Amino acid sequence: MRHVYENPELQQQIERAKSFEDLDAALVALSKLVPSFVAPQIRGRQMFAPGLDAAVTQLPRRLGLKDVPLTRGNSNACIVATRFYGTGGHSKVAADITSILGAERMTLLFTDIYRQLNVRQLPAALGRDVPYKARAVQIMTAPTLVERVIELYMALAAIRPDRIFLIQNHMDAVAVAATWPFRDVVEFVHHADHMPTLGATLKYPAHLDLTYMCHASCREAGVEPEYVGMTIPGLDAALAPQAKAAGEPFRFATCGAPHKYRQPAGHRWTDFAAAALRRPGSELLHIGPFDEGFQAEVAEGLTAAGVDPARYRFLGAAPDLKAALIEHGVDAYLASYPDTGGRANLEAVAAGLAPIVPVPSEAGELLQFNLPLPYWVRIEEPSEVADAVDASLRLNAELRAPAGRARLAAELGRFERRIADIARLEPLPEEV
């Protein structure tokens, strides 16, 4: 197996813990590993943690929690997650699942291992305007992580779900351990596609890969994955306009939170942004959350490159990137760098824009964006931006043609077809 992360010391600490206190200390240490995964030798190069998986799946037995055989069905589903966020692809995937299955079938269970949630938030979580549809939401509140394993197990034993979608944070041992006794009905949603994550080597009934770039590695690892992609609603809606009014600027857009643009790499994000803005009469719209520090970094980088920072406009977060790209009449989409956006790139394609995807030449292969459609342009150097824009515009025309739209609908309908099949809803059109 390639792309393996090993931590034998922590694995042994979990396996040799003799008391609740020692075991909890090990699980806390496990939960704190995630920041270390940005190290160049790990990020984009390691994804599987078989040793830690083996140690974590022994926890239920050690805690006296028996296996609960269940039969998969479609009427009583749960999503088990660490928490959801206002932005981010995996949170939107969870929202898609709940929307397709419907609130009457769905319970949301949050481990909250980082203690960021509050029970007072629960009534609002059932509000009409929230993206996640559920009949009930529960936050685990036991004082230690070991006790949260027991707490979550008991909640699942009471609910007796016929489907569990496991969408946990990378090192959430509570979610993986507590659901393991119910593994007959678990669908592992593999969203942590370029860093180590618990559960990725376990033999669940379903292992759903959201991104094509990690799917080949999961196949090679023998976990019998299914590539389901991500769904983008409203494919039949209008596309971003091609005709420009006189004097209207050529608009680039990018989307992502500041952390996607701040990781160390061979170039800075502003090198690519400045290269794009060298196109006469252009501006760049940044969609997504931002802070004053990031604004200052962008302004400094553009000024040093001789580009007026006023041509880089921060628009803030948008609930629907595809709609925002169309509304603002975007001509070309420049993906975030050095961390690209898997779902954001798909939303750009859905808007009729072939994304230009800058990829660090030194990045690990799990960070190398890939898609089984030809409608995107990969680059590595800022000097390639001008030619990439021309290539993107040519691909836009192909993408907007009937054959291109049909291929796009087939690709972006994978996930919805999969979940709709679970719910036994009316089938969607077959793949083209």
Backbone torsions as a table, in degrees:
resi	resn	phi	psi	omega
1	MET	NA	129.8	176.0
2	ARG	-93.9	175.7	175.9
3	HIS	58.4	40.0	-175.8
4	VAL	-97.3	133.7	172.3
5	TYR	-101.6	130.0	-179.9
6	GLU	-123.6	137.1	175.8
7	ASN	-143.4	73.7	-173.3
8	PRO	-62.1	-31.5	179.9
9	GLU	-63.7	-47.4	-179.1
10	LEU	-70.6	-36.3	176.1
11	GLN	-57.7	-46.0	179.5
12	GLN	-67.4	-35.5	177.7
13	GLN	-61.0	-40.1	177.6
14	ILE	-68.2	-46.2	-174.6
15	GLU	-68.3	-31.3	-174.5
16	ARG	-97.4	-1.6	-179.3
17	ALA	-61.3	128.8	-176.2
18	LYS	-102.1	-16.6	-177.5
19	SER	-129.3	162.9	175.0
20	PHE	-55.6	-40.6	-176.6
21	GLU	-65.5	-43.7	179.4
22	ASP	-66.4	-40.2	-179.9
23	LEU	-67.2	-40.0	179.2
24	ASP	-65.0	-39.5	177.8
25	ALA	-60.6	-37.8	178.8
26	ALA	-67.9	-41.2	180.0
27	LEU	-68.8	-34.9	175.2
28	VAL	-64.3	-44.2	177.2
29	ALA	-60.5	-38.8	177.3
30	LEU	-61.9	-43.8	-178.3
31	SER	-65.8	-22.7	-177.2
32	LYS	-91.1	3.5	-178.7
33	LEU	-71.6	-28.2	-166.4
34	VAL	-53.1	-45.3	179.2
35	PRO	-57.3	-27.8	-179.5
36	SER	-72.8	-12.8	-176.8
37	PHE	-76.1	-6.5	176.1
38	VAL	-80.0	-5.2	178.2
39	ALA	-58.3	139.5	-175.0
40	PRO	-56.0	-31.7	-178.6
41	GLN	-77.8	-10.5	-179.1
42	ILE	-109.6	-51.9	-172.5
43	ARG	-64.1	121.2	-179.4
44	GLY	82.1	-1.2	-177.1
45	ARG	-125.8	-18.8	-178.4
46	GLN	-131.4	134.0	-174.9
47	MET	-137.4	-31.2	-175.8
48	PHE	-99.2	144.0	178.3
49	ALA	-132.2	68.3	-174.0
50	PRO	-61.5	-37.0	179.7
51	GLY	-65.1	-45.5	178.4
52	LEU	-67.9	-36.9	176.3
53	ASP	-57.7	-46.0	-178.6
54	ALA	-62.7	-40.7	-179.3
55	ALA	-66.9	-42.4	-176.5
56	VAL	-68.9	-37.3	-178.4
57	THR	-71.9	-10.4	174.1
58	GLN	-84.5	-12.1	-176.2
59	LEU	-61.2	-45.7	-179.4
60	PRO	-56.0	-45.0	179.3
61	ARG	-60.7	-43.6	-179.0
62	ARG	-66.3	-26.6	179.6
63	LEU	-93.3	3.5	178.7
64	GLY	77.9	24.4	-179.1
65	LEU	-99.6	114.5	-173.9
66	LYS	-81.6	154.2	173.7
67	ASP	-61.7	145.1	179.3
68	VAL	-121.6	96.6	179.7
69	PRO	-67.0	128.1	179.1
70	LEU	-135.4	161.4	179.4
71	THR	-109.2	132.7	-178.9
72	ARG	-67.0	137.6	178.0
73	GLY	-148.3	-157.5	-174.6
74	ASN	-137.5	9.3	-172.3
75	SER	-107.3	-13.3	-173.2
76	ASN	-142.2	73.7	-173.4
77	ALA	-96.6	154.1	173.9
78	CYS	-129.6	146.8	163.0
79	ILE	-109.5	124.5	174.4
80	VAL	-106.8	120.1	-176.6
81	ALA	-141.1	165.1	173.9
82	THR	-73.5	-49.8	173.3
83	ARG	-172.9	169.6	172.5
84	PHE	-108.4	160.1	-178.7
85	TYR	-125.4	161.3	179.6
86	GLY	-68.0	-29.1	176.6
87	THR	-129.4	163.0	176.9
88	GLY	121.0	141.5	-175.1
89	GLY	-63.3	-42.0	-173.7
90	HIS	-70.3	-31.0	176.8
91	SER	-68.1	-36.7	177.6
92	LYS	-69.4	-32.8	176.0
93	VAL	-63.0	-43.0	178.0
94	ALA	-62.2	-40.8	177.6
95	ALA	-62.6	-38.4	177.7
96	ASP	-62.5	-42.8	179.9
97	ILE	-60.1	-47.2	-177.7
98	THR	-67.5	-33.7	-179.8
99	SER	-68.9	-38.7	-178.2
100	ILE	-74.0	-44.1	-178.8
101	LEU	-75.5	-33.2	179.7
102	GLY	95.9	147.2	-175.7
103	ALA	-60.0	-34.3	-175.2
104	GLU	-67.1	-15.6	179.3
105	ARG	-100.4	-5.0	-159.7
106	MET	-122.2	135.7	169.2
107	THR	-124.7	137.7	178.6
108	LEU	-107.6	129.0	-179.7
109	LEU	-124.9	120.1	-177.8
110	PHE	-109.4	129.0	177.3
111	THR	-76.7	-30.1	178.4
112	ASP	48.7	48.4	-175.6
113	ILE	-66.6	-18.3	178.6
114	TYR	-98.3	6.1	173.9
115	ARG	54.2	56.8	-179.6
116	GLN	-110.4	-7.8	-174.9
117	LEU	-108.3	169.3	-177.1
118	ASN	-142.2	135.2	179.9
119	VAL	-58.1	-27.7	178.6
120	ARG	-62.2	-19.0	-179.5
121	GLN	-80.1	-11.9	-171.2
122	LEU	-63.0	-44.5	178.4
123	PRO	-57.6	-40.3	178.4
124	ALA	-66.2	-28.9	-179.5
125	ALA	-67.4	-15.7	177.1
126	LEU	-101.1	11.4	-178.2
127	GLY	-67.6	161.3	-176.3
128	ARG	-67.4	-30.6	-172.2
129	ASP	-93.9	-1.5	179.7
130	VAL	-76.2	149.1	-177.5
131	PRO	-73.1	-17.3	-175.9
132	TYR	-99.6	123.3	-176.1
133	LYS	-102.7	122.2	-178.3
134	ALA	-155.9	155.5	176.3
135	ARG	-85.3	-21.0	178.5
136	ALA	-155.6	150.0	177.6
137	VAL	-132.6	134.7	-179.5
138	GLN	-134.5	135.9	175.9
139	ILE	-108.1	132.4	175.2
140	MET	-74.2	133.9	-174.0
141	THR	-129.0	6.0	178.9
142	ALA	-58.0	148.8	-170.8
143	PRO	-69.4	-24.7	179.8
144	THR	-121.8	161.6	-179.7
145	LEU	-68.1	-37.1	177.3
146	VAL	-61.0	-43.2	178.7
147	GLU	-66.9	-29.4	176.9
148	ARG	-70.2	-31.0	172.8
149	VAL	-58.7	-47.8	179.9
150	ILE	-64.9	-43.1	-179.2
151	GLU	-60.4	-46.7	-179.6
152	LEU	-67.9	-40.9	176.4
153	TYR	-56.4	-46.3	-178.3
154	MET	-64.8	-37.2	177.8
155	ALA	-63.8	-43.7	179.1
156	LEU	-67.8	-37.4	178.5
157	ALA	-63.7	-33.0	178.0
158	ALA	-75.7	-40.8	-179.0
159	ILE	-72.5	-36.4	-175.7
160	ARG	50.3	62.1	-176.5
161	PRO	-68.1	153.5	173.4
162	ASP	-101.1	5.4	175.8
163	ARG	-161.6	128.6	175.4
164	ILE	-122.9	118.7	173.0
165	PHE	-92.7	115.2	-177.3
166	LEU	-96.4	110.6	-175.1
167	ILE	-132.4	64.4	-170.5
168	GLN	-97.3	164.3	171.6
169	ASN	-60.5	158.2	-173.7
170	HIS	-45.4	-49.6	-172.4
171	MET	-118.0	43.4	178.9
172	ASP	-90.4	89.3	-179.6
173	ALA	-68.9	-26.7	178.6
174	VAL	-61.2	-49.0	-177.7
175	ALA	-63.3	-45.4	-176.2
176	VAL	-70.7	-44.7	-177.7
177	ALA	-66.8	-44.6	-175.4
178	ALA	-69.9	-28.8	180.0
179	THR	-87.7	-14.8	-176.1
180	TRP	-58.9	-40.4	177.5
181	PRO	-63.9	-14.7	179.7
182	PHE	-108.3	21.9	-169.2
183	ARG	-61.9	-17.9	178.5
184	ASP	-60.8	-22.2	-176.7
185	VAL	-119.4	13.5	-176.3
186	VAL	-87.6	134.1	169.1
187	GLU	-112.0	111.9	-178.7
188	PHE	-81.5	113.4	-179.0
189	VAL	-93.9	105.1	-171.3
190	HIS	-86.8	91.3	-179.8
191	HIS	-102.7	-21.8	178.7
192	ALA	-82.8	79.7	-164.3
193	ASP	-93.3	-3.1	-179.5
194	HIS	-136.8	11.4	175.1
195	MET	-140.2	160.3	-178.8
196	PRO	-59.1	142.3	177.5
197	THR	-146.3	140.8	175.1
198	LEU	-66.9	144.5	174.2
199	GLY	95.8	-16.0	-172.9
200	ALA	-69.8	-17.6	178.9
201	THR	-102.6	-0.8	-174.3
202	LEU	-82.6	146.8	-176.6
203	LYS	-88.2	81.3	174.2
204	TYR	-85.3	162.7	175.3
205	PRO	-59.4	-27.8	179.0
206	ALA	-145.0	133.4	175.6
207	HIS	-123.0	107.2	-171.6
208	LEU	-102.0	112.1	177.1
209	ASP	-87.8	125.9	-179.8
210	LEU	-87.1	-25.6	-177.2
211	THR	-120.6	141.2	-176.6
212	TYR	-70.8	-26.2	-174.9
213	MET	-70.6	-22.3	177.2
214	CYS	-104.3	-7.6	-175.0
215	HIS	-63.8	-40.2	-179.2
216	ALA	-62.8	-39.1	179.2
217	SER	-66.6	-38.9	178.3
218	CYS	-67.0	-37.5	176.0
219	ARG	-62.6	-45.8	-179.3
220	GLU	-61.9	-33.2	-178.4
221	ALA	-76.1	-9.8	175.7
222	GLY	79.6	23.6	179.5
223	VAL	-90.7	7.4	177.0
224	GLU	53.4	58.4	-176.9
225	PRO	-80.1	161.7	173.9
226	GLU	-121.9	125.0	177.6
227	TYR	-82.2	115.8	-177.6
228	VAL	-115.4	-10.8	179.3
229	GLY	62.8	-156.8	177.5
230	MET	-135.7	148.7	-176.8
231	THR	-94.7	145.1	175.4
232	ILE	-124.7	114.0	-177.1
233	PRO	-72.8	160.4	172.2
234	GLY	75.1	35.5	-179.5
235	LEU	-66.0	-21.1	-179.1
236	ASP	-87.9	2.9	179.9
237	ALA	-77.6	173.9	-179.5
238	ALA	-62.6	152.4	177.3
239	LEU	-95.5	167.3	175.4
240	ALA	-59.5	132.7	-176.3
241	PRO	-64.9	144.2	178.4
242	GLN	-95.2	-33.7	-178.8
243	ALA	-76.4	136.4	-179.0
244	LYS	-110.7	139.6	174.9
245	ALA	-71.7	155.8	-179.3
246	ALA	-58.0	130.2	178.4
247	GLY	81.3	-4.5	-179.7
248	GLU	-76.3	134.9	-176.0
249	PRO	-69.0	155.5	169.8
250	PHE	-76.6	123.3	-171.6
251	ARG	-107.2	120.9	164.7
252	PHE	-91.2	157.3	171.7
253	ALA	-142.5	153.0	171.5
254	THR	-139.4	163.3	-178.6
255	CYS	-146.6	134.5	175.8
256	GLY	157.6	156.4	174.0
257	ALA	-74.8	159.8	-175.1
258	PRO	-53.6	-33.0	-176.2
259	HIS	-63.4	-23.5	179.0
260	LYS	-71.5	-15.8	-176.1
261	TYR	-111.2	-1.8	-171.0
262	ARG	-108.5	-8.3	-178.4
263	GLN	-66.0	146.3	178.6
264	PRO	-64.5	139.5	-179.2
265	ALA	-159.4	178.9	-178.1
266	GLY	-66.7	-26.5	176.3
267	HIS	-128.7	168.6	171.8
268	ARG	-96.6	156.7	176.2
269	TRP	-56.9	-40.1	-176.7
270	THR	-66.8	-19.5	174.6
271	ASP	-63.6	-41.6	178.8
272	PHE	-74.7	-39.2	179.2
273	ALA	-63.0	-43.2	179.5
274	ALA	-64.6	-38.9	178.7
275	ALA	-62.7	-39.5	177.9
276	ALA	-66.0	-42.5	-175.1
277	LEU	-76.3	-2.1	172.0
278	ARG	-75.3	-10.8	173.4
279	ARG	-68.5	125.3	-176.6
280	PRO	-58.0	140.4	175.4
281	GLY	66.2	33.3	-177.4
282	SER	-114.6	161.7	171.8
283	GLU	-143.3	161.5	-178.7
284	LEU	-124.5	123.6	179.6
285	LEU	-99.1	127.6	178.4
286	HIS	-104.1	113.9	179.7
287	ILE	-102.6	128.6	-178.6
288	GLY	133.3	167.7	179.9
289	PRO	-66.1	152.6	178.9
290	PHE	-152.0	166.6	176.0
291	ASP	-132.0	170.3	-176.6
292	GLU	-63.5	-36.1	179.7
293	GLY	-62.5	-42.0	179.6
294	PHE	-68.0	-40.9	176.2
295	GLN	-56.1	-43.9	-178.9
296	ALA	-65.7	-39.4	178.6
297	GLU	-62.4	-43.2	179.7
298	VAL	-64.8	-45.0	-179.4
299	ALA	-61.1	-42.1	-180.0
300	GLU	-64.2	-44.8	-178.9
301	GLY	-65.3	-41.9	179.9
302	LEU	-68.4	-41.0	179.2
303	THR	-61.3	-42.5	179.0
304	ALA	-63.1	-27.7	179.7
305	ALA	-89.1	2.1	179.1
306	GLY	79.0	24.6	179.8
307	VAL	-113.3	135.2	178.9
308	ASP	-66.6	118.1	-178.8
309	PRO	-61.3	-19.7	179.8
310	ALA	-64.8	-19.4	178.9
311	ARG	-80.4	-4.3	175.7
312	TYR	-106.9	107.0	-172.0
313	ARG	-107.8	126.0	177.1
314	PHE	-90.1	118.9	-177.6
315	LEU	-99.2	-15.5	-176.7
316	GLY	87.0	-178.7	-176.7
317	ALA	-70.4	149.7	176.9
318	ALA	-131.4	133.2	-179.1
319	PRO	-66.9	-21.7	-177.1
320	ASP	-138.9	100.4	-176.6
321	LEU	-62.4	-43.9	-179.9
322	LYS	-54.8	-47.6	-179.8
323	ALA	-63.8	-38.7	-179.7
324	ALA	-65.6	-39.7	179.0
325	LEU	-63.5	-39.7	179.5
326	ILE	-70.3	-45.0	-177.8
327	GLU	-59.0	-38.9	-175.7
328	HIS	-91.4	5.1	176.4
329	GLY	60.7	45.3	-177.6
330	VAL	-70.5	138.6	-179.4
331	ASP	-97.9	-32.2	-177.1
332	ALA	-149.0	137.4	-178.6
333	TYR	-106.4	125.5	179.0
334	LEU	-110.0	110.7	-175.1
335	ALA	-65.4	156.0	178.6
336	SER	-61.4	153.3	-178.4
337	TYR	-143.4	138.9	4.4
338	PRO	-85.6	-9.3	175.5
339	ASP	-93.6	114.2	179.0
340	THR	-80.8	166.0	-180.0
341	GLY	-107.4	112.8	-179.3
342	GLY	-62.1	-55.3	-178.4
343	ARG	-72.0	-38.2	179.5
344	ALA	-59.2	-40.3	178.4
345	ASN	-64.0	-38.4	178.0
346	LEU	-65.9	-39.2	179.1
347	GLU	-65.5	-34.5	175.7
348	ALA	-64.2	-44.8	178.1
349	VAL	-60.1	-41.4	179.8
350	ALA	-63.9	-25.2	177.1
351	ALA	-84.9	3.3	179.7
352	GLY	87.7	20.6	-177.2
353	LEU	-120.4	119.3	176.0
354	ALA	-77.4	110.1	-173.2
355	PRO	-67.5	145.3	170.5
356	ILE	-94.1	118.5	-170.7
357	VAL	-114.0	102.2	174.6
358	PRO	-74.2	130.1	-178.1
359	VAL	-124.7	126.6	176.1
360	PRO	-61.1	129.2	-177.5
361	SER	-61.3	-27.1	-177.2
362	GLU	-91.6	1.1	-175.4
363	ALA	-68.2	148.5	175.1
364	GLY	-64.7	156.0	-172.8
365	GLU	-64.7	-22.5	178.8
366	LEU	-72.6	-12.5	176.2
367	LEU	-97.9	0.8	-178.5
368	GLN	-82.9	98.8	-176.4
369	PHE	-52.7	138.9	177.4
370	ASN	-147.2	155.0	-178.0
371	LEU	-156.6	135.2	179.8
372	PRO	-78.1	40.9	173.9
373	LEU	-138.2	148.9	-176.7
374	PRO	-87.4	10.0	-169.2
375	TYR	-96.2	58.4	172.9
376	TRP	-160.8	159.5	-174.0
377	VAL	-126.7	120.6	178.5
378	ARG	-93.0	137.0	173.2
379	ILE	-137.3	162.2	176.7
380	GLU	-123.3	-22.6	-173.7
381	GLU	-122.2	145.1	175.1
382	PRO	-57.5	-30.4	-179.6
383	SER	-64.6	-15.8	-178.9
384	GLU	-88.4	-5.0	-172.0
385	VAL	-62.1	-46.4	-174.9
386	ALA	-59.3	-47.5	179.1
387	ASP	-66.8	-34.0	179.5
388	ALA	-65.4	-35.5	177.7
389	VAL	-62.9	-45.4	178.1
390	ASP	-60.6	-43.1	178.9
391	ALA	-64.5	-39.4	179.2
392	SER	-63.4	-41.8	-179.8
393	LEU	-64.9	-36.1	176.9
394	ARG	-66.7	-41.2	179.2
395	LEU	-67.2	-32.0	177.9
396	ASN	-56.9	-42.1	-179.5
397	ALA	-63.2	-41.8	177.4
398	GLU	-64.9	-40.8	-177.9
399	LEU	-64.3	-34.5	-177.4
400	ARG	-81.1	-14.5	178.7
401	ALA	-70.2	157.7	-177.6
402	PRO	-54.0	-41.8	-179.3
403	ALA	-64.6	-39.3	178.6
404	GLY	-66.2	-41.3	179.0
405	ARG	-65.7	-35.4	178.9
406	ALA	-66.3	-43.8	178.1
407	ARG	-62.9	-40.4	179.6
408	LEU	-64.6	-44.1	-179.9
409	ALA	-61.7	-39.2	178.9
410	ALA	-64.9	-42.8	-179.1
411	GLU	-68.7	-47.6	-175.4
412	LEU	-80.6	-2.5	175.8
413	GLY	-96.1	-1.7	-178.0
414	ARG	-55.4	-51.6	-174.5
415	PHE	-64.9	-44.7	-178.5
416	GLU	-64.6	-38.7	177.1
417	ARG	-61.8	-40.7	-178.8
418	ARG	-63.8	-47.9	-178.2
419	ILE	-72.5	-36.9	177.9
420	ALA	-63.5	-33.5	177.5
421	ASP	-65.0	-38.2	176.5
422	ILE	-61.2	-45.0	-175.5
423	ALA	-78.9	-6.8	-176.4
424	ARG	56.1	41.7	174.6
425	LEU	-81.5	177.4	176.6
426	GLU	-59.8	130.5	-177.1
427	PRO	-66.5	147.5	176.4
428	LEU	-85.0	166.0	178.7
429	PRO	-56.1	146.6	179.4
430	GLU	-66.7	156.7	177.5
431	GLU	-62.1	145.9	179.5
432	VAL	-87.8	NA	NA
